[in-house]
Amino acid sequence: MEVLCHKSIGCFVTHCGWNSTLESLVSGIPIVGYPQFSDQTTNAKMLEEVWGIGVRAKEVEGIVKREEIKRCLEILMENGEKGEEIKRNVKKWRNLALDAVKIGGSSHDNLKKFIEGL
């Protein structure tokens, strides 16, 4: 989290595990996703197609080539239309996540109800 929250970080290249995905979302950092198996493919689909907070690297014969990483980085780091849309979405989802964990937020309240029910 310290690294992701550092002001010099522009994006996060990740396998799209749930922890990495949530940490990036809360940190407000766009993602280049390279899922391998299990829930990672679903997480990559969510971050690209539903939340709009990143791009998925395309592989050829199981390998992501340097040109593909470059393509993804250019989308996220340059000021093109897609990159700007992703930056707006990252801010939106970061704010929603932070609101959810505040006192009175949905995550806070649900955790509180869960603990009270134990």
N, CA, C and O atoms as a DFTB+ gen file, in Angstrom:
472 C
 N C O
     1  1       0.818      -1.190       0.000
     2  2       0.000       0.000       0.000
     3  2       0.862       1.254       0.000
     4  3       0.517       2.247      -0.641
     5  1       1.985       1.213       0.719
     6  2       2.870       2.385       0.729
     7  2       3.362       2.706      -0.672
     8  3       3.395       3.868      -1.076
     9  1       3.742       1.680      -1.406
    10  2       4.248       1.892      -2.763
    11  2       3.129       2.406      -3.657
    12  3       3.317       3.387      -4.376
    13  1       1.971       1.760      -3.624
    14  2       0.865       2.180      -4.488
    15  2       0.399       3.602      -4.191
    16  3      -0.051       4.305      -5.096
    17  1       0.499       4.018      -2.971
    18  2       0.048       5.369      -2.590
    19  2       1.094       6.447      -2.854
    20  3       0.810       7.632      -2.685
    21  1       2.290       6.058      -3.263
    22  2       3.341       7.041      -3.507
    23  2       2.989       7.884      -4.731
    24  3       2.465       7.366      -5.717
    25  1       3.276       9.174      -4.665
    26  2       2.899      10.106      -5.735
    27  2       3.575       9.820      -7.074
    28  3       3.109      10.293      -8.110
    29  1       4.669       9.052      -7.069
    30  2       5.377       8.778      -8.323
    31  2       4.781       7.602      -9.101
    32  3       5.193       7.347     -10.233
    33  1       3.833       6.893      -8.522
    34  2       3.255       5.715      -9.177
    35  2       2.156       6.155     -10.140
    36  3       1.228       6.869      -9.761
    37  1       2.278       5.718     -11.391
    38  2       1.297       6.086     -12.409
    39  2       0.334       4.980     -12.762
    40  3      -0.792       5.243     -13.184
    41  1       0.768       3.731     -12.593
    42  2      -0.108       2.589     -12.832
    43  2       0.506       1.356     -12.179
    44  3       1.640       1.388     -11.700
    45  1      -0.254       0.282     -12.169
    46  2       0.141      -0.942     -11.489
    47  2      -0.038      -2.103     -12.458
    48  3      -1.154      -2.358     -12.911
    49  1       1.034      -2.808     -12.783
    50  2       0.960      -4.013     -13.598
    51  2       0.790      -5.180     -12.638
    52  3       1.659      -5.433     -11.804
    53  1      -0.324      -5.888     -12.750
    54  2      -0.660      -6.909     -11.771
    55  2      -1.325      -8.129     -12.400
    56  3      -1.868      -8.069     -13.503
    57  1      -1.264      -9.232     -11.668
    58  2      -1.917     -10.472     -12.084
    59  2      -3.424     -10.429     -11.819
    60  3      -4.142     -11.355     -12.198
    61  1      -3.902      -9.387     -11.186
    62  2      -5.323      -9.160     -10.904
    63  2      -5.881     -10.062      -9.813
    64  3      -7.059     -10.418      -9.839
    65  1      -5.039     -10.429      -8.859
    66  2      -5.559     -11.091      -7.672
    67  2      -6.463     -10.114      -6.944
    68  3      -6.328      -8.902      -7.113
    69  1      -7.381     -10.622      -6.139
    70  2      -8.361      -9.754      -5.503
    71  2      -7.703      -8.707      -4.612
    72  3      -8.097      -7.541      -4.646
    73  1      -6.708      -9.098      -3.815
    74  2      -6.043      -8.123      -2.945
    75  2      -5.381      -7.014      -3.757
    76  3      -5.533      -5.834      -3.444
    77  1      -4.650      -7.394      -4.792
    78  2      -3.981      -6.392      -5.634
    79  2      -4.995      -5.469      -6.294
    80  3      -4.776      -4.261      -6.388
    81  1      -6.093      -6.034      -6.747
    82  2      -7.125      -5.240      -7.397
    83  2      -7.723      -4.234      -6.428
    84  3      -7.872      -3.060      -6.767
    85  1      -8.066      -4.682      -5.223
    86  2      -8.641      -3.770      -4.224
    87  2      -7.639      -2.712      -3.776
    88  3      -7.995      -1.545      -3.615
    89  1      -6.393      -3.116      -3.576
    90  2      -5.373      -2.156      -3.152
    91  2      -5.177      -1.068      -4.199
    92  3      -5.020       0.104      -3.857
    93  1      -5.186      -1.447      -5.456
    94  2      -5.044      -0.467      -6.525
    95  2      -6.262       0.446      -6.581
    96  3      -6.125       1.659      -6.742
    97  1      -7.439      -0.129      -6.449
    98  2      -8.667       0.655      -6.495
    99  2      -8.693       1.693      -5.375
   100  3      -8.996       2.861      -5.617
   101  1      -8.376       1.274      -4.158
   102  2      -8.388       2.190      -3.010
   103  2      -7.282       3.237      -3.120
   104  3      -7.437       4.363      -2.646
   105  1      -6.172       2.867      -3.742
   106  2      -5.062       3.808      -3.912
   107  2      -5.300       4.792      -5.047
   108  3      -4.599       5.798      -5.152
   109  1      -6.279       4.511      -5.894
   110  2      -6.549       5.390      -7.026
   111  2      -5.536       5.246      -8.137
   112  3      -5.178       6.228      -8.788
   113  1      -5.067       4.023      -8.360
   114  2      -4.042       3.752      -9.366
   115  2      -4.631       2.885     -10.484
   116  3      -5.189       1.825     -10.200
   117  1      -4.517       3.314     -11.757
   118  2      -4.988       2.487     -12.872
   119  2      -4.176       1.198     -12.989
   120  3      -3.033       1.126     -12.536
   121  1      -4.783       0.188     -13.600
   122  2      -4.186      -1.148     -13.651
   123  2      -3.940      -1.602     -15.087
   124  3      -4.758      -1.388     -15.981
   125  1      -2.773      -2.243     -15.276
   126  2      -2.531      -3.090     -16.440
   127  2      -2.671      -4.503     -15.909
   128  3      -1.864      -4.951     -15.094
   129  1      -3.695      -5.201     -16.369
   130  2      -3.974      -6.530     -15.856
   131  2      -3.411      -7.632     -16.728
   132  3      -3.495      -7.582     -17.955
   133  1      -2.835      -8.631     -16.072
   134  2      -2.319      -9.822     -16.743
   135  2      -2.694     -11.039     -15.901
   136  3      -1.850     -11.603     -15.205
   137  1      -3.981     -11.446     -15.968
   138  2      -4.443     -12.551     -15.133
   139  2      -3.875     -13.892     -15.590
   140  3      -3.566     -14.092     -16.765
   141  1      -3.747     -14.801     -14.629
   142  2      -3.206     -16.123     -14.909
   143  2      -4.259     -17.225     -14.769
   144  3      -4.393     -18.064     -15.660
   145  1      -5.010     -17.233     -13.654
   146  2      -5.993     -18.290     -13.425
   147  2      -6.970     -17.870     -12.335
   148  3      -6.869     -16.777     -11.779
   149  1      -7.911     -18.752     -12.040
   150  2      -8.862     -18.609     -10.945
   151  2      -9.672     -17.320     -11.089
   152  3     -10.161     -17.015     -12.177
   153  1      -9.815     -16.567     -10.002
   154  2     -10.633     -15.348     -10.021
   155  2      -9.965     -14.198     -10.764
   156  3     -10.598     -13.170     -11.004
   157  1      -8.716     -14.352     -11.125
   158  2      -7.968     -13.261     -11.748
   159  2      -8.572     -12.832     -13.085
   160  3      -8.589     -11.642     -13.399
   161  1      -9.064     -13.779     -13.868
   162  2      -9.666     -13.417     -15.158
   163  2     -10.960     -12.628     -14.955
   164  3     -11.241     -11.684     -15.693
   165  1     -11.740     -13.021     -13.952
   166  2     -12.969     -12.282     -13.637
   167  2     -12.623     -10.878     -13.140
   168  3     -13.252      -9.900     -13.546
   169  1     -11.628     -10.780     -12.265
   170  2     -11.209      -9.472     -11.757
   171  2     -10.728      -8.575     -12.896
   172  3     -11.035      -7.383     -12.922
   173  1      -9.976      -9.146     -13.834
   174  2      -9.481      -8.368     -14.978
   175  2     -10.637      -7.869     -15.834
   176  3     -10.621      -6.734     -16.310
   177  1     -11.627      -8.713     -16.025
   178  2     -12.809      -8.314     -16.785
   179  2     -13.535      -7.173     -16.073
   180  3     -13.956      -6.208     -16.710
   181  1     -13.679      -7.286     -14.768
   182  2     -14.350      -6.240     -13.996
   183  2     -13.595      -4.910     -14.096
   184  3     -14.196      -3.865     -14.343
   185  1     -12.283      -4.961     -13.903
   186  2     -11.526      -3.707     -13.888
   187  2     -11.506      -3.029     -15.247
   188  3     -11.458      -1.801     -15.328
   189  1     -11.544      -3.810     -16.307
   190  2     -11.514      -3.194     -17.632
   191  2     -12.916      -2.855     -18.145
   192  3     -13.162      -1.727     -18.571
   193  1     -13.829      -3.818     -18.106
   194  2     -15.113      -3.657     -18.779
   195  2     -16.228      -3.083     -17.906
   196  3     -17.145      -2.446     -18.424
   197  1     -16.163      -3.297     -16.598
   198  2     -17.247      -2.834     -15.725
   199  2     -16.863      -1.546     -15.014
   200  3     -17.580      -0.550     -15.111
   201  1     -15.744      -1.550     -14.303
   202  2     -15.328      -0.372     -13.553
   203  2     -14.578       0.632     -14.415
   204  3     -14.578       1.825     -14.114
   205  1     -13.937       0.165     -15.485
   206  2     -13.195       1.060     -16.372
   207  2     -11.985       1.689     -15.717
   208  3     -11.706       2.869     -15.929
   209  1     -11.247       0.897     -14.904
   210  2     -10.088       1.451     -14.189
   211  2      -8.760       0.898     -14.693
   212  3      -7.727       1.078     -14.048
   213  1      -8.782       0.228     -15.837
   214  2      -7.535      -0.306     -16.361
   215  2      -7.722      -0.975     -17.702
   216  3      -8.798      -0.939     -18.300
   217  1      -6.646      -1.585     -18.156
   218  2      -6.651      -2.329     -19.423
   219  2      -6.048      -3.707     -19.185
   220  3      -5.232      -3.903     -18.284
   221  1      -6.463      -4.633     -19.998
   222  2      -5.944      -5.988     -19.892
   223  2      -4.918      -6.224     -20.991
   224  3      -5.175      -5.978     -22.170
   225  1      -3.761      -6.703     -20.584
   226  2      -2.706      -7.015     -21.549
   227  2      -3.089      -8.286     -22.302
   228  3      -3.515      -9.273     -21.701
   229  1      -2.934      -8.248     -23.602
   230  2      -3.252      -9.407     -24.435
   231  2      -2.001     -10.248     -24.621
   232  3      -0.911      -9.733     -24.872
   233  1      -2.184     -11.533     -24.495
   234  2      -1.040     -12.426     -24.647
   235  2      -1.118     -13.176     -25.969
   236  3      -2.194     -13.387     -26.528
   237  1       0.047     -13.568     -26.448
   238  2       0.164     -14.386     -27.641
   239  2       0.904     -15.651     -27.228
   240  3       2.057     -15.596     -26.802
   241  1       0.227     -16.796     -27.359
   242  2       0.797     -18.086     -26.966
   243  2       1.289     -18.073     -25.513
   244  3       2.358     -18.596     -25.200
   245  1       0.483     -17.461     -24.632
   246  2       0.803     -17.456     -23.208
   247  2       1.829     -16.431     -22.768
   248  3       2.252     -16.435     -21.612
   249  1       2.231     -15.559     -23.667
   250  2       3.263     -14.570     -23.337
   251  2       2.755     -13.170     -23.681
   252  3       2.156     -12.953     -24.735
   253  1       3.004     -12.232     -22.778
   254  2       2.717     -10.830     -23.063
   255  2       4.017     -10.207     -23.542
   256  3       5.005     -10.151     -22.810
   257  1       4.001      -9.749     -24.762
   258  2       5.203      -9.161     -25.369
   259  2       5.411      -7.729     -24.895
   260  3       4.471      -7.066     -24.455
   261  1       6.633      -7.266     -24.988
   262  2       6.961      -5.903     -24.550
   263  2       6.151      -4.855     -25.299
   264  3       5.798      -3.826     -24.722
   265  1       5.849      -5.094     -26.572
   266  2       5.051      -4.146     -27.342
   267  2       3.653      -4.010     -26.743
   268  3       3.064      -2.929     -26.760
   269  1       3.130      -5.112     -26.215
   270  2       1.807      -5.085     -25.604
   271  2       1.826      -4.318     -24.280
   272  3       0.912      -3.543     -23.996
   273  1       2.855      -4.532     -23.484
   274  2       2.987      -3.764     -22.241
   275  2       3.109      -2.271     -22.577
   276  3       2.505      -1.427     -21.916
   277  1       3.889      -1.963     -23.600
   278  2       4.041      -0.569     -24.032
   279  2       2.694       0.010     -24.446
   280  3       2.372       1.142     -24.083
   281  1       1.900      -0.752     -25.202
   282  2       0.573      -0.291     -25.630
   283  2      -0.299       0.039     -24.418
   284  3      -0.946       1.085     -24.373
   285  1      -0.307      -0.861     -23.444
   286  2      -1.122      -0.661     -22.242
   287  2      -0.658       0.559     -21.450
   288  3      -1.476       1.360     -20.998
   289  1       0.649       0.695     -21.287
   290  2       1.192       1.835     -20.548
   291  2       0.868       3.151     -21.246
   292  3       0.552       4.143     -20.588
   293  1       0.943       3.162     -22.555
   294  2       0.635       4.382     -23.298
   295  2      -0.825       4.785     -23.114
   296  3      -1.133       5.972     -22.998
   297  1      -1.724       3.804     -23.087
   298  2      -3.139       4.109     -22.857
   299  2      -3.311       4.777     -21.503
   300  3      -3.992       5.797     -21.387
   301  1      -2.693       4.200     -20.483
   302  2      -2.886       4.695     -19.121
   303  2      -2.116       5.968     -18.812
   304  3      -2.591       6.797     -18.035
   305  1      -0.955       6.141     -19.393
   306  2      -0.077       7.242     -18.988
   307  2      -0.174       8.474     -19.886
   308  3       0.199       9.570     -19.467
   309  1      -0.662       8.314     -21.096
   310  2      -0.786       9.462     -21.977
   311  2      -2.166      10.080     -21.816
   312  3      -3.044       9.494     -21.182
   313  1      -2.355      11.246     -22.381
   314  2      -3.594      11.986     -22.175
   315  2      -4.618      11.760     -23.283
   316  3      -5.355      12.678     -23.643
   317  1      -4.668      10.555     -23.820
   318  2      -5.675      10.243     -24.825
   319  2      -7.044      10.076     -24.195
   320  3      -7.182      10.065     -22.972
   321  1      -8.044       9.949     -25.036
   322  2      -9.431       9.846     -24.566
   323  2      -9.638       8.659     -23.625
   324  3     -10.252       8.806     -22.568
   325  1      -9.132       7.491     -24.002
   326  2      -9.294       6.297     -23.166
   327  2      -8.578       6.463     -21.822
   328  3      -9.137       6.123     -20.779
   329  1      -7.360       6.976     -21.841
   330  2      -6.608       7.185     -20.610
   331  2      -7.289       8.168     -19.674
   332  3      -7.307       7.962     -18.460
   333  1      -7.847       9.235     -20.229
   334  2      -8.544      10.230     -19.416
   335  2      -9.812       9.636     -18.800
   336  3     -10.142       9.917     -17.647
   337  1     -10.513       8.819     -19.571
   338  2     -11.711       8.145     -19.046
   339  2     -11.341       7.223     -17.883
   340  3     -12.034       7.185     -16.867
   341  1     -10.260       6.493     -18.040
   342  2      -9.796       5.591     -16.984
   343  2      -9.419       6.392     -15.740
   344  3      -9.761       5.999     -14.625
   345  1      -8.723       7.501     -15.918
   346  2      -8.346       8.339     -14.770
   347  2      -9.580       8.852     -14.025
   348  3      -9.592       8.878     -12.795
   349  1     -10.610       9.259     -14.758
   350  2     -11.853       9.709     -14.115
   351  2     -12.499       8.560     -13.333
   352  3     -12.953       8.742     -12.204
   353  1     -12.530       7.386     -13.949
   354  2     -13.129       6.224     -13.290
   355  2     -12.353       5.816     -12.042
   356  3     -12.947       5.446     -11.029
   357  1     -11.031       5.883     -12.117
   358  2     -10.195       5.543     -10.960
   359  2     -10.531       6.460      -9.785
   360  3     -10.664       5.992      -8.655
   361  1     -10.668       7.751     -10.041
   362  2     -11.020       8.701      -8.974
   363  2     -12.395       8.383      -8.398
   364  3     -12.591       8.399      -7.183
   365  1     -13.343       8.095      -9.288
   366  2     -14.701       7.798      -8.846
   367  2     -14.726       6.576      -7.932
   368  3     -15.303       6.621      -6.846
   369  1     -14.097       5.481      -8.374
   370  2     -14.124       4.242      -7.592
   371  2     -13.317       4.366      -6.310
   372  3     -13.672       3.762      -5.298
   373  1     -12.245       5.137      -6.337
   374  2     -11.469       5.366      -5.112
   375  2     -12.334       6.072      -4.072
   376  3     -12.363       5.680      -2.906
   377  1     -13.033       7.107      -4.504
   378  2     -13.898       7.835      -3.588
   379  2     -15.021       6.954      -3.054
   380  3     -15.355       7.022      -1.871
   381  1     -15.606       6.128      -3.919
   382  2     -16.661       5.213      -3.472
   383  2     -16.128       4.221      -2.445
   384  3     -16.797       3.930      -1.454
   385  1     -14.929       3.704      -2.680
   386  2     -14.325       2.748      -1.738
   387  2     -14.043       3.411      -0.396
   388  3     -14.317       2.834       0.656
   389  1     -13.501       4.611      -0.433
   390  2     -13.202       5.311       0.811
   391  2     -14.475       5.667       1.574
   392  3     -14.502       5.592       2.802
   393  1     -15.524       6.052       0.861
   394  2     -16.802       6.334       1.506
   395  2     -17.381       5.082       2.173
   396  3     -17.997       5.172       3.235
   397  1     -17.185       3.934       1.560
   398  2     -17.739       2.680       2.093
   399  2     -17.116       2.292       3.427
   400  3     -17.783       1.676       4.258
   401  1     -15.860       2.635       3.649
   402  2     -15.201       2.222       4.895
   403  2     -15.258       3.284       5.989
   404  3     -14.828       3.028       7.113
   405  1     -15.776       4.458       5.684
   406  2     -15.939       5.490       6.710
   407  2     -17.017       5.065       7.706
   408  3     -17.850       4.211       7.399
   409  1     -16.999       5.653       8.878
   410  2     -18.064       5.400       9.842
   411  2     -19.386       5.795       9.187
   412  3     -19.555       6.920       8.716
   413  1     -20.307       4.853       9.170
   414  2     -21.593       5.075       8.513
   415  2     -21.612       4.610       7.068
   416  3     -22.670       4.593       6.439
   417  1     -20.456       4.233       6.530
   418  2     -20.388       3.717       5.168
   419  2     -20.887       2.281       5.102
   420  3     -20.997       1.615       6.131
   421  1     -21.186       1.801       3.912
   422  2     -21.777       0.470       3.766
   423  2     -20.874      -0.640       4.293
   424  3     -21.357      -1.539       4.981
   425  1     -19.603      -0.603       3.995
   426  2     -18.692      -1.652       4.495
   427  2     -18.560      -1.578       6.008
   428  3     -18.579      -2.604       6.689
   429  1     -18.429      -0.381       6.525
   430  2     -18.331      -0.197       7.974
   431  2     -19.579      -0.738       8.665
   432  3     -19.481      -1.495       9.630
   433  1     -20.747      -0.348       8.170
   434  2     -21.998      -0.779       8.790
   435  2     -22.204      -2.287       8.683
   436  3     -22.657      -2.921       9.637
   437  1     -21.874      -2.864       7.531
   438  2     -22.035      -4.307       7.362
   439  2     -21.101      -5.091       8.278
   440  3     -21.500      -6.112       8.838
   441  1     -19.880      -4.633       8.432
   442  2     -18.948      -5.295       9.346
   443  2     -19.450      -5.185      10.781
   444  3     -19.389      -6.148      11.545
   445  1     -19.940      -4.017      11.135
   446  2     -20.481      -3.798      12.475
   447  2     -21.664      -4.733      12.747
   448  3     -21.744      -5.320      13.826
   449  1     -22.573      -4.880      11.795
   450  2     -23.727      -5.787      11.936
   451  2     -23.256      -7.237      12.067
   452  3     -23.793      -8.003      12.868
   453  1     -22.263      -7.598      11.287
   454  2     -21.723      -8.951      11.339
   455  2     -21.163      -9.256      12.729
   456  3     -21.456     -10.300      13.311
   457  1     -20.360      -8.339      13.248
   458  2     -19.745      -8.531      14.572
   459  2     -20.810      -8.589      15.648
   460  3     -20.724      -9.413      16.559
   461  1     -21.815      -7.728      15.557
   462  2     -22.906      -7.747      16.544
   463  2     -23.678      -9.057      16.524
   464  3     -24.230      -9.478      17.541
   465  1     -23.714      -9.701      15.355
   466  2     -24.447     -10.962      15.225
   467  2     -23.692     -12.184      15.702
   468  3     -24.251     -13.280      15.746
   469  1     -22.422     -12.010      16.060
   470  2     -21.625     -13.155      16.521
   471  2     -21.971     -13.568      17.932
   472  3     -21.386     -14.514      18.459
